[in-house]
Amino acid sequence: MTKKFIDYFLVGFFVISSITLPGTIFNYSRVLAANSSNKTEVNLSSPNDNKVGICIAGFCINIPEPLKRPIEGPVDSWIKDQLRSFLKDEIPITGTEHKLYPAISQLPGGQFTPQILYLNALNSSQVIPPGDYEVPVHYYCTKVYTLNGAGNRYRLARLNGRLSNVLSTLYQRASLNKVPIQDVQVLSWSIQSGVSYDNLSSSSKQLVNQLIPDYRQQLEGSFTDKTIKYWNSISQLTPLPSFDATLNQLGDIGKFAQSLLRARQEIINTNFSYGALANAFVIPQDVNLPGGMETTPWSQINEQVYLRFIAPKGALNDGVAQVRIIGNEYTEINGSYLVAQGTIPLPKRGDPRGIIFQTLLELIVRSVGIPESSSHQAVTATVKSKSDELPVFIIYSDRMPTIAEHVLSAFRRGHPNTLTYIGGELSPQNRRLACPPRIPRPDGKQCDEYPFASTEEGGSNASIWLVPEKENALQGNELKKFYNRNNMKPGDQFRVEVR
């Protein structure tokens, strides 16, 4: 009893002293960069071998050795609690703290008989009547360094984390604008990993300014910088293991924070390359769950809406969000029903009207699918437009990395991703206009044009890059197979994607 009282007294005294007495600190064996400048440099893998003492007005004394252990133990525990609490508040998108919606295996109201619904074809105040719907969506990777593949089932939760509103608004506005899904995914990874606006690539900054300029201030300051500054400030109190070792002792949240710090560095080191990041963050592996995806449970978002994510190939691929809207039950929120932005009067209970378009879109983009196979990717979604259902020619960045970067660059400079086939007869003319013989071609390089010479959009205004011969030959063969497989005729349209 006496020992515990001494422990609490000493810890309380030193903690209060460090807060209330100017110049009182516990560490005088190193001078932190953060105290003399705004730098956040620290050796994350080196132990913190601070001496425990008191310094007041520049005069320092050692704490006697017999008193160190009673102080260091409780202080060490207090520091870990403070760091754990800080991480819970600051992690951009939480990986372990999602609150799941109630799940049901049997959908109320009978058999699910959906019709296709393209949400972005509606206006923001249009009411969607009660019924069953399949909303075409694209699924995004929402957890780095994890497995991804076909066959998973997902429980739905609301996105959480300090930047969850930024990410869900990005998805919402990307759903209503023609922007490359690859650029949305790279910016999503950057937000998840806490990359600050200043450190974003030029294309990611452009996307922020285009879609979410009102959230730019929230992207100032990186998760890494904030975390290390906080660590520097609290780790003065007692000798501690290294920053990495301390994170390891914090359980799941510490390991998750480590993965985000590593991911941020990977994003910057790869120069925000979609292909390189997809290879690093997404590990291919299918799942074989008993019952298959057809037994994915329904999530009850509220009294009126039941929702589930069907992602046949997991993240970085297309799928559907299945929705049942119940017509005679309403959830009242501040005198309105199911409304997040733009309210409408609360209907009388039993009114057959459904919910407004904007509300359903927000429910989808603010949800995250938590995989039943826990080692796999969590997924988030943007909705697709009807034009997205055209045949898709996919350029795989792992097979054609230079061409993939060229096409993404062309997208960012305004070249379309929907092209119109003109047939083989006019292709040579377009190719000469885009890549005339006067362009020098070093050994092993060929002139690659986008839009393709075989499309109306190609020709003199096409973007051109010099690319490896092997990649160019591979793309030519793949494009020819694509045209044949889809029985393309002059005037037919198709879309181009990079994955």
MOZI-V738038 format. One record per pair of residues at least 4 apart in sequence whose C-alpha atoms are under 8 Angstrom apart, sorted by the first residue. I is the first residue (numbers start at 0). J is the second residue. If there is no record, write none. Layout:
i=I j=J
i=I j=J
This chain:
i=0 j=4
i=1 j=5
i=2 j=6
i=3 j=7
i=4 j=8
i=5 j=9
i=5 j=69
i=6 j=10
i=6 j=69
i=6 j=70
i=6 j=73
i=7 j=11
i=7 j=73
i=8 j=12
i=9 j=13
i=9 j=69
i=9 j=70
i=10 j=14
i=10 j=70
i=10 j=73
i=10 j=74
i=11 j=15
i=12 j=16
i=13 j=17
i=13 j=25
i=14 j=18
i=15 j=19
i=16 j=20
i=16 j=23
i=17 j=21
i=17 j=22
i=17 j=23
i=17 j=24
i=17 j=25
i=18 j=23
i=20 j=55
i=21 j=55
i=21 j=56
i=22 j=54
i=22 j=55
i=22 j=56
i=22 j=57
i=23 j=53
i=23 j=54
i=23 j=55
i=23 j=56
i=24 j=52
i=24 j=53
i=24 j=54
i=24 j=55
i=24 j=235
i=24 j=236
i=25 j=50
i=25 j=51
i=25 j=52
i=25 j=53
i=25 j=54
i=25 j=235
i=25 j=236
i=25 j=237
i=26 j=49
i=26 j=50
i=26 j=51
i=26 j=52
i=26 j=53
i=26 j=235
i=26 j=236
i=26 j=237
i=27 j=49
i=27 j=50
i=27 j=51
i=27 j=52
i=27 j=54
i=27 j=59
i=28 j=48
i=28 j=49
i=28 j=50
i=29 j=49
i=30 j=34
i=31 j=35
i=31 j=231
i=32 j=36
i=32 j=37
i=32 j=38
i=32 j=39
i=32 j=40
i=33 j=37
i=33 j=38
i=33 j=39
i=33 j=40
i=33 j=228
i=33 j=231
i=39 j=224
i=39 j=227
i=39 j=228
i=40 j=227
i=41 j=227
i=41 j=231
i=42 j=241
i=42 j=242
i=43 j=241
i=43 j=242
i=43 j=243
i=44 j=241
i=44 j=242
i=44 j=243
i=44 j=244
i=45 j=240
i=45 j=241
i=45 j=242
i=46 j=239
i=46 j=240
i=46 j=241
i=46 j=242
i=47 j=234
i=47 j=238
i=47 j=239
i=47 j=240
i=47 j=241
i=48 j=238
i=48 j=239
i=48 j=240
i=49 j=235
i=49 j=237
i=49 j=238
i=49 j=239
i=50 j=61
i=50 j=237
i=50 j=238
i=51 j=61
i=51 j=62
i=51 j=67
i=51 j=236
i=51 j=237
i=51 j=238
i=52 j=59
i=52 j=60
i=52 j=61
i=52 j=62
i=53 j=59
i=53 j=60
i=53 j=61
i=53 j=62
i=54 j=58
i=54 j=59
i=54 j=60
i=55 j=59
i=62 j=66
i=62 j=67
i=63 j=67
i=64 j=68
i=65 j=69
i=66 j=70
i=67 j=71
i=68 j=72
i=69 j=73
i=70 j=74
i=71 j=75
i=71 j=237
i=71 j=238
i=72 j=76
i=73 j=77
i=74 j=78
i=74 j=236
i=74 j=237
i=75 j=79
i=75 j=237
i=75 j=239
i=76 j=80
i=77 j=81
i=78 j=82
i=78 j=233
i=78 j=234
i=79 j=83
i=79 j=245
i=79 j=249
i=80 j=84
i=81 j=85
i=82 j=86
i=82 j=229
i=82 j=230
i=83 j=87
i=83 j=249
i=83 j=252
i=83 j=253
i=84 j=88
i=85 j=89
i=86 j=90
i=86 j=226
i=86 j=252
i=86 j=256
i=87 j=93
i=87 j=160
i=87 j=252
i=88 j=160
i=88 j=161
i=89 j=160
i=89 j=161
i=89 j=222
i=90 j=160
i=90 j=161
i=90 j=193
i=90 j=222
i=90 j=256
i=91 j=160
i=91 j=161
i=91 j=162
i=91 j=163
i=91 j=190
i=91 j=191
i=91 j=192
i=91 j=193
i=91 j=222
i=92 j=158
i=92 j=159
i=92 j=160
i=92 j=161
i=92 j=162
i=92 j=163
i=92 j=191
i=93 j=97
i=93 j=158
i=93 j=159
i=93 j=160
i=94 j=142
i=94 j=255
i=95 j=251
i=95 j=252
i=96 j=159
i=97 j=156
i=97 j=157
i=97 j=158
i=97 j=159
i=98 j=156
i=98 j=157
i=99 j=154
i=99 j=155
i=99 j=156
i=99 j=157
i=100 j=154
i=100 j=155
i=100 j=156
i=100 j=157
i=100 j=298
i=100 j=299
i=100 j=300
i=101 j=298
i=101 j=299
i=101 j=300
i=102 j=154
i=102 j=296
i=102 j=297
i=102 j=298
i=102 j=299
i=103 j=296
i=103 j=297
i=103 j=298
i=103 j=299
i=104 j=294
i=104 j=295
i=104 j=296
i=104 j=297
i=105 j=296
i=105 j=297
i=106 j=110
i=106 j=111
i=106 j=297
i=111 j=131
i=111 j=323
i=112 j=131
i=112 j=132
i=113 j=130
i=113 j=131
i=113 j=132
i=113 j=133
i=113 j=321
i=114 j=131
i=114 j=132
i=114 j=133
i=115 j=132
i=115 j=133
i=115 j=134
i=115 j=135
i=116 j=132
i=116 j=133
i=116 j=134
i=116 j=135
i=117 j=121
i=117 j=134
i=117 j=135
i=117 j=382
i=117 j=383
i=117 j=384
i=117 j=385
i=118 j=134
i=118 j=356
i=118 j=360
i=118 j=382
i=118 j=383
i=118 j=384
i=119 j=174
i=119 j=175
i=119 j=382
i=119 j=383
i=119 j=384
i=120 j=384
i=120 j=385
i=121 j=125
i=121 j=356
i=122 j=356
i=123 j=355
i=123 j=356
i=123 j=357
i=124 j=355
i=124 j=356
i=124 j=357
i=125 j=355
i=125 j=356
i=126 j=352
i=126 j=353
i=126 j=354
i=126 j=355
i=126 j=356
i=127 j=352
i=127 j=353
i=127 j=354
i=127 j=355
i=127 j=356
i=128 j=324
i=128 j=326
i=128 j=351
i=128 j=352
i=128 j=353
i=128 j=354
i=129 j=323
i=129 j=324
i=129 j=325
i=129 j=326
i=129 j=351
i=129 j=352
i=129 j=353
i=129 j=354
i=130 j=323
i=130 j=324
i=130 j=325
i=130 j=326
i=131 j=321
i=131 j=322
i=131 j=323
i=131 j=324
i=132 j=321
i=132 j=322
i=132 j=323
i=133 j=319
i=133 j=320
i=133 j=321
i=133 j=322
i=134 j=319
i=134 j=320
i=134 j=321
i=134 j=322
i=134 j=382
i=134 j=383
i=135 j=317
i=135 j=318
i=135 j=319
i=135 j=320
i=135 j=382
i=135 j=383
i=135 j=384
i=136 j=317
i=136 j=318
i=136 j=319
i=136 j=320
i=136 j=380
i=136 j=381
i=136 j=382
i=136 j=383
i=137 j=315
i=137 j=316
i=137 j=317
i=137 j=318
i=137 j=319
i=137 j=380
i=137 j=381
i=137 j=382
i=137 j=383
i=138 j=310
i=138 j=313
i=138 j=314
i=138 j=315
i=138 j=316
i=138 j=317
i=138 j=318
i=138 j=378
i=138 j=379
i=138 j=380
i=138 j=381
i=139 j=184
i=139 j=314
i=139 j=315
i=139 j=316
i=139 j=378
i=139 j=379
i=139 j=380
i=140 j=184
i=140 j=188
i=140 j=281
i=140 j=314
i=140 j=315
i=140 j=376
i=140 j=377
i=140 j=378
i=140 j=379
i=141 j=187
i=141 j=188
i=141 j=191
i=141 j=376
i=141 j=377
i=141 j=378
i=141 j=379
i=142 j=280
i=142 j=376
i=142 j=377
i=142 j=378
i=143 j=188
i=143 j=258
i=143 j=259
i=143 j=262
i=143 j=280
i=143 j=281
i=143 j=376
i=144 j=258
i=144 j=279
i=144 j=280
i=144 j=281
i=144 j=282
i=145 j=280
i=145 j=281
i=145 j=282
i=145 j=374
i=145 j=375
i=145 j=376
i=146 j=281
i=146 j=282
i=146 j=283
i=146 j=284
i=146 j=374
i=146 j=375
i=146 j=376
i=147 j=281
i=147 j=282
i=147 j=283
i=147 j=284
i=147 j=285
i=147 j=312
i=147 j=313
i=147 j=314
i=147 j=375
i=147 j=376
i=148 j=283
i=148 j=284
i=148 j=285
i=148 j=286
i=148 j=312
i=148 j=313
i=148 j=314
i=149 j=284
i=149 j=285
i=149 j=286
i=149 j=310
i=149 j=311
i=149 j=312
i=149 j=313
i=150 j=285
i=150 j=286
i=150 j=287
i=150 j=288
i=150 j=291
i=150 j=292
i=150 j=311
i=150 j=312
i=150 j=313
i=151 j=285
i=151 j=286
i=151 j=287
i=151 j=288
i=151 j=291
i=151 j=292
i=151 j=310
i=151 j=311
i=151 j=313
i=151 j=370
i=151 j=371
i=151 j=372
i=152 j=291
i=152 j=292
i=152 j=294
i=152 j=295
i=152 j=296
i=152 j=309
i=152 j=370
i=152 j=371
i=152 j=372
i=153 j=295
i=153 j=296
i=153 j=307
i=153 j=308
i=153 j=309
i=153 j=368
i=153 j=369
i=153 j=370
i=153 j=371
i=154 j=295
i=154 j=296
i=154 j=297
i=154 j=298
i=154 j=307
i=154 j=368
i=154 j=369
i=154 j=370
i=154 j=371
i=155 j=298
i=155 j=307
i=155 j=308
i=155 j=366
i=155 j=367
i=155 j=368
i=155 j=369
i=156 j=366
i=156 j=367
i=156 j=368
i=156 j=369
i=157 j=365
i=157 j=366
i=157 j=367
i=158 j=163
i=158 j=167
i=158 j=365
i=158 j=366
i=158 j=367
i=159 j=163
i=162 j=166
i=162 j=190
i=162 j=191
i=162 j=217
i=163 j=167
i=164 j=168
i=165 j=169
i=165 j=211
i=165 j=214
i=165 j=217
i=166 j=170
i=166 j=187
i=166 j=190
i=167 j=171
i=167 j=361
i=167 j=364
i=167 j=365
i=168 j=172
i=168 j=211
i=168 j=364
i=169 j=173
i=169 j=183
i=169 j=210
i=169 j=211
i=170 j=174
i=170 j=183
i=170 j=364
i=170 j=380
i=170 j=381
i=171 j=175
i=171 j=360
i=171 j=361
i=171 j=364
i=171 j=381
i=172 j=176
i=172 j=210
i=172 j=211
i=173 j=177
i=173 j=178
i=173 j=183
i=173 j=210
i=173 j=381
i=174 j=381
i=174 j=382
i=174 j=383
i=178 j=182
i=178 j=183
i=179 j=183
i=179 j=407
i=179 j=410
i=179 j=411
i=180 j=184
i=181 j=185
i=181 j=273
i=181 j=497
i=181 j=498
i=182 j=186
i=182 j=202
i=182 j=203
i=182 j=206
i=182 j=273
i=183 j=187
i=183 j=206
i=184 j=188
i=184 j=273
i=185 j=189
i=185 j=203
i=185 j=271
i=185 j=272
i=185 j=273
i=186 j=190
i=186 j=203
i=186 j=206
i=187 j=191
i=188 j=192
i=189 j=193
i=189 j=194
i=189 j=199
i=189 j=263
i=189 j=266
i=190 j=194
i=190 j=195
i=190 j=218
i=191 j=259
i=192 j=222
i=192 j=259
i=192 j=260
i=192 j=262
i=192 j=263
i=193 j=218
i=193 j=221
i=193 j=222
i=193 j=223
i=193 j=259
i=193 j=263
i=194 j=198
i=194 j=199
i=194 j=218
i=194 j=220
i=194 j=221
i=194 j=222
i=194 j=263
i=195 j=199
i=195 j=218
i=195 j=219
i=195 j=220
i=195 j=221
i=195 j=222
i=196 j=204
i=196 j=215
i=196 j=218
i=196 j=219
i=196 j=220
i=197 j=219
i=198 j=267
i=199 j=203
i=199 j=204
i=200 j=204
i=200 j=270
i=200 j=271
i=201 j=205
i=202 j=206
i=202 j=411
i=203 j=207
i=204 j=208
i=205 j=209
i=206 j=210
i=206 j=211
i=207 j=211
i=207 j=212
i=207 j=215
i=208 j=212
i=208 j=215
i=211 j=215
i=214 j=218
i=215 j=219
i=220 j=224
i=220 j=225
i=221 j=225
i=222 j=226
i=222 j=260
i=223 j=227
i=223 j=260
i=224 j=228
i=225 j=229
i=226 j=230
i=227 j=231
i=228 j=232
i=229 j=233
i=230 j=234
i=230 j=242
i=231 j=235
i=234 j=238
i=234 j=239
i=239 j=245
i=240 j=244
i=240 j=245
i=241 j=245
i=242 j=246
i=243 j=247
i=243 j=257
i=244 j=248
i=245 j=249
i=245 j=253
i=246 j=250
i=246 j=253
i=246 j=254
i=246 j=256
i=246 j=257
i=247 j=253
i=247 j=254
i=248 j=253
i=249 j=253
i=249 j=254
i=250 j=254
i=251 j=255
i=252 j=256
i=253 j=257
i=254 j=258
i=255 j=259
i=256 j=260
i=257 j=261
i=258 j=262
i=259 j=263
i=260 j=264
i=261 j=265
i=262 j=266
i=263 j=267
i=264 j=268
i=265 j=269
i=265 j=276
i=266 j=270
i=266 j=271
i=266 j=272
i=266 j=276
i=267 j=271
i=269 j=275
i=269 j=276
i=271 j=276
i=272 j=276
i=272 j=404
i=273 j=277
i=273 j=498
i=274 j=278
i=274 j=396
i=274 j=397
i=274 j=400
i=274 j=498
i=275 j=279
i=276 j=280
i=276 j=281
i=277 j=281
i=278 j=282
i=278 j=397
i=281 j=376
i=286 j=372
i=287 j=291
i=288 j=292
i=290 j=294
i=291 j=295
i=292 j=309
i=292 j=311
i=295 j=307
i=295 j=309
i=296 j=307
i=297 j=305
i=297 j=306
i=297 j=307
i=298 j=305
i=298 j=306
i=298 j=307
i=299 j=304
i=299 j=305
i=299 j=306
i=300 j=304
i=300 j=305
i=300 j=306
i=300 j=362
i=301 j=305
i=301 j=330
i=302 j=325
i=302 j=328
i=302 j=329
i=302 j=330
i=303 j=324
i=303 j=325
i=303 j=326
i=303 j=327
i=303 j=328
i=303 j=329
i=303 j=330
i=304 j=322
i=304 j=323
i=304 j=324
i=304 j=325
i=305 j=322
i=305 j=323
i=305 j=324
i=306 j=320
i=306 j=321
i=306 j=322
i=306 j=323
i=307 j=320
i=307 j=321
i=307 j=322
i=308 j=318
i=308 j=319
i=308 j=320
i=308 j=321
i=308 j=368
i=309 j=318
i=309 j=319
i=309 j=320
i=309 j=321
i=310 j=314
i=310 j=316
i=310 j=317
i=310 j=318
i=310 j=319
i=311 j=317
i=311 j=318
i=312 j=316
i=312 j=317
i=312 j=318
i=313 j=376
i=313 j=378
i=314 j=376
i=314 j=377
i=314 j=378
i=315 j=498
i=320 j=363
i=324 j=353
i=324 j=354
i=325 j=353
i=326 j=349
i=326 j=350
i=326 j=351
i=326 j=352
i=326 j=353
i=327 j=348
i=327 j=349
i=327 j=350
i=327 j=351
i=328 j=348
i=328 j=349
i=329 j=336
i=329 j=337
i=329 j=348
i=330 j=336
i=330 j=337
i=331 j=335
i=331 j=336
i=331 j=337
i=331 j=345
i=332 j=336
i=332 j=337
i=332 j=338
i=334 j=344
i=334 j=345
i=335 j=342
i=335 j=343
i=335 j=344
i=335 j=345
i=336 j=342
i=336 j=343
i=336 j=344
i=336 j=345
i=336 j=346
i=337 j=354
i=337 j=358
i=338 j=342
i=338 j=343
i=338 j=355
i=338 j=357
i=338 j=358
i=339 j=358
i=339 j=361
i=340 j=357
i=340 j=358
i=346 j=350
i=346 j=352
i=354 j=358
i=354 j=359
i=355 j=359
i=356 j=360
i=357 j=361
i=358 j=362
i=359 j=363
i=360 j=364
i=360 j=382
i=361 j=365
i=362 j=366
i=363 j=380
i=363 j=381
i=364 j=379
i=364 j=380
i=364 j=381
i=365 j=379
i=366 j=379
i=366 j=380
i=367 j=377
i=367 j=378
i=367 j=379
i=367 j=380
i=368 j=377
i=368 j=378
i=368 j=379
i=369 j=373
i=369 j=376
i=369 j=377
i=369 j=378
i=370 j=374
i=370 j=375
i=370 j=376
i=370 j=377
i=383 j=387
i=384 j=388
i=387 j=494
i=389 j=492
i=389 j=493
i=389 j=494
i=390 j=485
i=390 j=492
i=390 j=493
i=390 j=494
i=391 j=493
i=391 j=494
i=391 j=495
i=391 j=496
i=392 j=478
i=392 j=481
i=392 j=493
i=392 j=494
i=392 j=495
i=392 j=496
i=393 j=495
i=393 j=496
i=393 j=497
i=393 j=498
i=394 j=399
i=394 j=402
i=394 j=403
i=394 j=474
i=394 j=495
i=394 j=496
i=394 j=497
i=394 j=498
i=395 j=399
i=395 j=400
i=395 j=403
i=395 j=497
i=395 j=498
i=396 j=400
i=396 j=401
i=396 j=402
i=396 j=403
i=396 j=404
i=396 j=497
i=396 j=498
i=398 j=470
i=399 j=403
i=399 j=470
i=399 j=473
i=399 j=474
i=400 j=404
i=401 j=405
i=401 j=466
i=401 j=467
i=401 j=470
i=402 j=406
i=402 j=447
i=402 j=466
i=402 j=470
i=402 j=471
i=403 j=407
i=403 j=497
i=404 j=408
i=405 j=409
i=405 j=449
i=405 j=463
i=405 j=464
i=406 j=410
i=406 j=449
i=406 j=497
i=407 j=411
i=407 j=497
i=408 j=412
i=409 j=413
i=409 j=414
i=409 j=449
i=409 j=462
i=410 j=414
i=410 j=415
i=410 j=416
i=414 j=450
i=415 j=450
i=416 j=494
i=416 j=495
i=416 j=496
i=417 j=492
i=417 j=493
i=417 j=494
i=417 j=495
i=418 j=450
i=418 j=454
i=418 j=455
i=418 j=456
i=418 j=492
i=418 j=493
i=418 j=494
i=418 j=495
i=419 j=454
i=419 j=455
i=419 j=456
i=419 j=489
i=419 j=490
i=419 j=491
i=419 j=492
i=419 j=493
i=420 j=453
i=420 j=454
i=420 j=455
i=420 j=487
i=420 j=488
i=420 j=489
i=420 j=490
i=420 j=491
i=420 j=492
i=420 j=493
i=421 j=425
i=421 j=426
i=421 j=453
i=421 j=454
i=421 j=455
i=421 j=488
i=421 j=489
i=421 j=490
i=422 j=426
i=422 j=453
i=422 j=454
i=422 j=488
i=422 j=489
i=423 j=427
i=423 j=453
i=425 j=429
i=425 j=453
i=426 j=430
i=426 j=452
i=426 j=453
i=426 j=454
i=427 j=431
i=427 j=452
i=428 j=432
i=428 j=452
i=428 j=458
i=429 j=433
i=429 j=452
i=429 j=453
i=429 j=457
i=429 j=458
i=429 j=459
i=430 j=434
i=430 j=435
i=430 j=448
i=430 j=452
i=430 j=457
i=430 j=458
i=431 j=435
i=431 j=436
i=431 j=458
i=432 j=458
i=432 j=459
i=433 j=448
i=433 j=452
i=433 j=457
i=433 j=458
i=433 j=459
i=433 j=460
i=433 j=461
i=433 j=462
i=433 j=463
i=434 j=438
i=434 j=446
i=434 j=447
i=434 j=448
i=434 j=463
i=440 j=444
i=440 j=445
i=440 j=446
i=440 j=465
i=441 j=445
i=443 j=467
i=443 j=468
i=444 j=465
i=444 j=466
i=444 j=467
i=444 j=468
i=445 j=465
i=445 j=466
i=445 j=467
i=445 j=468
i=445 j=471
i=446 j=463
i=446 j=464
i=446 j=465
i=446 j=466
i=447 j=463
i=447 j=464
i=447 j=465
i=447 j=466
i=447 j=471
i=448 j=452
i=448 j=457
i=448 j=461
i=448 j=462
i=448 j=463
i=448 j=464
i=449 j=457
i=449 j=461
i=449 j=462
i=449 j=463
i=450 j=454
i=450 j=456
i=450 j=457
i=450 j=458
i=450 j=461
i=450 j=462
i=451 j=456
i=451 j=457
i=451 j=458
i=451 j=461
i=452 j=456
i=452 j=457
i=452 j=458
i=453 j=457
i=456 j=461
i=457 j=461
i=466 j=470
i=466 j=471
i=467 j=471
i=468 j=472
i=469 j=473
i=470 j=474
i=471 j=475
i=472 j=476
i=473 j=477
i=474 j=478
i=475 j=479
i=476 j=480
i=477 j=481
i=478 j=482
i=479 j=483
i=480 j=484
i=481 j=485
i=482 j=486
i=482 j=487
i=483 j=487
i=487 j=491
